[in-house]
Amino acid sequence: MQVIGSGPFKEGDRVQLTDSKGKMYSFYLSKGGQWHSHKGWINHDSIIGVSEGTTLLSSSETQYQVMRPLLNDYLLSMPRGATIIYPKDSAVIVGYADIFPGAKVLEAGAGSGGLSISLLRAIGPSGQLTSYEARDEFLENAKGNVKNYFGDLPTTWKLIHGRVEEASFNGEFDRVIFDMLAPWDCLESAFQALVPGGVLCCYVATTTQLSKTAEAIKARGDFSEPESFETLLRSWHHEGLAVRPMHSMNAHTGFLLFTRKLAEGNAPIRRKRRPSKSASDLVDEA
């Protein structure tokens, strides 16, 4: 597996050129190669050996800053089959599901491979990611994107063509991540796959899916009280004293639901919540 790191550029590294308008161009370095655009060309040999952040000139004297692309840049530019889980959500999944180095993670489905890449980075060389994908075209796209990012298919990744609900498990996974239309149909698979205390994360797009998933988890009685939220990301403009939020933002993409497997024979402790006041209560108080 290719190491995604730092230091001077070498042959085979993926680089990203950024011009004065913020437009990015990404490619792999090869000795004797050339990168071409409508603003001239740059020899790969002039990039090999320099440090990130170096400013280079094309044959037409256009300035470009050279960096290694960040994970965010790669995920948003890679070929898509299924809609990707955006970096703002995959980062939250890695954090809130507590994906740790050495973790054994079960994922369904793989989609375009964006979340798979984030999970593989988080589990490190001692972890194991098992991804299920039922659709042929999504499986091949995910495989291509993961291979393109790491330079080869990681040995820590097992991609299976099939449905997770048709597989059998024996409590071998620390974490389970579901990105599918009907995660409520696969809760038994998640329960059988997880160790006690293991985290189940479900990513769904609509409130209907969220409600149905949460109620199905509560009805089982062998997972902790589910918690859910969405992630909103707003960029800001800053130019001197002119500091204001951008006119557009990355708003709703999906809902994230988290719950944990309980020890066998134990029921969840239901949260005590103060009932909200009805309209009649407010009138009486007035």
C-alpha positions in Angstrom: 0.0 0.0 0.0 1.3 3.4 -0.9 2.2 5.6 2.1 0.4 8.9 2.1 2.9 11.2 3.7 5.1 14.2 3.5 8.6 15.2 2.5 10.0 16.0 -1.0 8.0 14.7 -3.9 9.2 11.5 -5.5 8.2 9.5 -8.6 4.8 7.9 -8.2 3.5 10.6 -5.8 0.1 12.2 -6.5 0.5 16.0 -6.7 -2.0 18.9 -6.8 -1.3 22.2 -8.6 -3.3 25.2 -7.6 -3.4 28.4 -9.7 -4.2 32.0 -8.7 -8.0 31.4 -9.1 -7.9 28.4 -6.8 -8.4 25.9 -9.6 -6.8 22.5 -8.8 -5.1 20.0 -11.1 -4.1 16.6 -9.8 -1.9 13.9 -11.3 0.8 11.3 -10.6 4.5 12.0 -11.1 6.7 10.0 -13.5 10.2 10.7 -14.6 10.3 12.4 -18.0 6.6 13.1 -17.8 4.9 16.4 -18.6 1.7 18.0 -17.3 -0.2 20.1 -19.9 -2.9 22.7 -19.7 -4.1 25.7 -21.8 -1.7 27.8 -19.7 1.4 25.8 -20.7 3.2 22.8 -19.4 5.4 21.7 -16.4 7.9 18.9 -16.4 7.4 16.3 -13.8 11.1 16.3 -13.2 10.9 19.9 -12.0 8.5 18.7 -9.3 10.3 15.6 -8.2 12.6 16.5 -5.3 11.0 19.8 -4.3 9.0 20.3 -1.1 5.3 20.9 -0.7 4.3 24.5 -0.9 6.8 25.3 -3.7 5.7 27.8 -6.3 6.4 26.6 -9.9 6.1 28.4 -13.3 4.6 26.8 -16.3 6.1 27.3 -19.8 3.8 30.4 -20.1 5.0 31.8 -16.8 1.8 30.9 -15.0 2.3 30.4 -11.2 1.2 27.2 -9.5 1.6 26.1 -5.9 2.4 22.4 -5.6 1.0 20.3 -2.7 -0.1 16.7 -2.0 -3.9 16.6 -2.3 -5.8 16.3 1.0 -8.3 13.5 1.5 -11.1 16.1 1.1 -9.8 17.1 -2.3 -9.5 13.5 -3.5 -13.0 12.4 -2.3 -14.7 15.4 -4.0 -12.9 14.8 -7.3 -13.0 11.0 -7.6 -15.3 9.2 -10.1 -18.7 8.5 -8.5 -21.2 5.7 -9.0 -23.3 6.0 -5.9 -23.6 9.3 -4.1 -20.6 9.7 -1.8 -20.6 10.3 1.9 -19.2 13.8 2.0 -16.0 14.5 4.0 -17.9 16.5 6.6 -19.9 13.4 7.4 -17.1 10.8 7.0 -15.0 12.8 9.5 -17.8 12.8 12.0 -18.3 9.0 11.5 -14.7 8.3 12.2 -14.8 10.5 15.3 -18.2 9.7 16.8 -18.0 6.0 16.0 -14.5 6.0 17.5 -12.8 4.2 14.6 -9.4 3.4 16.2 -6.1 2.0 14.9 -6.4 -1.8 14.9 -10.2 -1.8 14.8 -12.2 -4.4 12.9 -14.9 -2.6 11.0 -17.8 -3.9 8.9 -19.2 -1.6 6.2 -22.3 -1.9 4.0 -22.5 -0.7 1.3 -19.3 0.4 -0.2 -20.9 2.8 -2.7 -18.1 4.8 -4.4 -15.5 3.9 -1.8 -15.2 7.3 -0.2 -16.0 6.2 3.3 -13.9 3.1 2.8 -10.9 5.3 2.2 -11.5 7.2 5.5 -12.0 4.0 7.4 -8.9 2.4 6.0 -6.8 5.4 7.0 -8.3 5.4 10.5 -7.8 1.6 11.3 -4.2 1.7 10.2 -2.0 -1.3 9.1 -3.2 -3.5 12.0 -7.0 -3.1 11.5 -9.4 -4.8 9.1 -12.2 -3.3 7.0 -14.8 -5.7 5.5 -17.1 -3.9 3.0 -20.2 -5.4 1.4 -21.6 -4.1 -1.9 -24.5 -5.7 -3.7 -24.3 -3.8 -7.0 -21.7 -4.7 -9.6 -21.0 -1.2 -10.9 -20.7 0.3 -7.4 -18.3 -2.5 -6.3 -16.0 -1.9 -9.3 -16.1 1.9 -8.8 -15.3 1.6 -5.1 -12.4 -0.8 -5.9 -11.0 1.6 -8.5 -11.2 4.7 -6.2 -9.6 2.9 -3.3 -6.8 1.5 -5.4 -6.2 4.9 -7.1 -5.9 6.6 -3.7 -3.6 4.2 -2.0 -1.7 3.1 -5.1 -2.8 -0.5 -4.6 -5.6 -2.4 -2.9 -4.8 -2.4 0.9 -4.3 -5.8 2.5 -6.4 -4.5 5.4 -9.5 -4.3 3.1 -11.8 -7.1 2.2 -14.4 -6.2 -0.4 -17.3 -8.6 -0.8 -19.9 -8.7 -3.6 -23.1 -9.5 -1.8 -25.7 -8.4 0.8 -24.7 -8.1 4.4 -28.0 -9.5 5.7 -27.2 -12.8 3.9 -23.8 -13.2 5.6 -23.2 -14.9 9.0 -21.2 -13.3 11.8 -19.9 -14.2 15.3 -19.2 -11.1 17.2 -15.9 -10.4 15.4 -16.3 -6.6 14.7 -15.7 -3.6 16.8 -17.7 -1.2 14.6 -20.5 -1.6 12.0 -21.3 1.2 9.5 -24.5 1.0 7.4 -24.9 3.3 4.4 -28.1 1.8 2.8 -31.7 2.4 2.1 -33.2 0.1 4.8 -30.7 -0.4 7.7 -33.7 -1.5 9.9 -33.7 -4.7 7.8 -30.1 -5.5 8.8 -30.1 -4.8 12.5 -29.8 -8.5 13.3 -26.7 -8.8 11.2 -25.2 -5.8 13.0 -26.0 -7.4 16.4 -24.5 -10.7 15.4 -21.4 -8.9 14.0 -20.6 -6.6 16.9 -18.8 -7.3 20.1 -20.6 -6.1 23.3 -20.2 -2.4 23.5 -19.5 -2.2 19.8 -20.8 0.9 17.9 -23.4 0.8 15.1 -23.6 3.9 12.9 -26.3 4.3 10.3 -26.2 6.9 7.6 -29.7 7.8 6.1 -30.9 10.6 3.9 -34.5 11.2 5.0 -36.5 11.7 8.2 -38.6 8.7 7.4 -35.6 6.5 7.2 -34.2 8.0 10.4 -37.5 7.4 12.3 -37.9 3.9 11.1 -34.3 3.0 11.9 -34.5 4.5 15.4 -37.8 2.8 16.2 -36.6 -0.6 15.0 -33.5 -0.3 17.2 -35.7 0.6 20.3 -38.1 -2.2 19.6 -35.3 -4.8 19.6 -34.2 -4.0 23.2 -30.6 -5.1 22.8 -29.0 -1.8 21.7 -28.4 1.4 23.7 -30.7 4.4 23.3 -29.9 5.6 19.7 -28.7 9.2 19.2 -28.9 11.0 15.9 -27.9 14.3 14.3 -26.9 16.0 11.0 -23.8 17.9 10.3 -24.0 21.4 8.8 -20.8 23.1 7.5 -20.7 26.9 6.8 -17.6 28.6 5.3 -16.6 32.1 6.1 -15.2 34.9 4.0 -12.4 37.0 5.6 -10.8 40.0 3.9 -9.4 42.4 6.4 -12.2 43.6 8.6 -14.8 42.2 6.2 -15.6 38.9 7.9 -19.0 37.3 7.1 -20.4 33.9 6.4 -20.5 32.7 2.8 -23.8 33.0 1.0 -23.9 29.2 0.4 -23.2 26.4 2.8 -22.9 22.6 2.9 -26.2 22.0 4.7 -28.2 18.7 4.9 -26.6 15.7 3.3 -27.8 12.9 5.6 -28.6 11.9 9.2 -26.2 10.0 11.4 -27.5 7.6 14.0 -25.3 6.0 16.6 -26.1 3.1 19.1 -24.1 0.4 20.9 -24.6 -3.3 21.4 -25.6 -4.3 24.9 -24.3 -7.3 26.8 -26.6 -10.4 26.3 -29.6 -10.4 28.5 -29.4 -6.6 29.3 -32.1 -4.1 28.3 -31.3 -0.5 27.5 -31.9 2.2 30.1 -34.4 4.5 28.6 -33.6 8.2 28.7 -35.9 10.3 31.0 -37.0 13.3 29.2 -39.2 16.1 30.5 -42.4 16.1 28.3 -42.8 19.3 26.2 -45.6 21.7 27.1 -48.7 21.5 25.0 -50.5 24.6 23.6 -53.1 24.4 26.3 -50.5 24.4 29.0 -49.0 27.6 27.6 -52.5 29.2 27.5 -53.2 28.2 31.2 -49.9 29.8 32.3 -50.7 33.0 30.5 
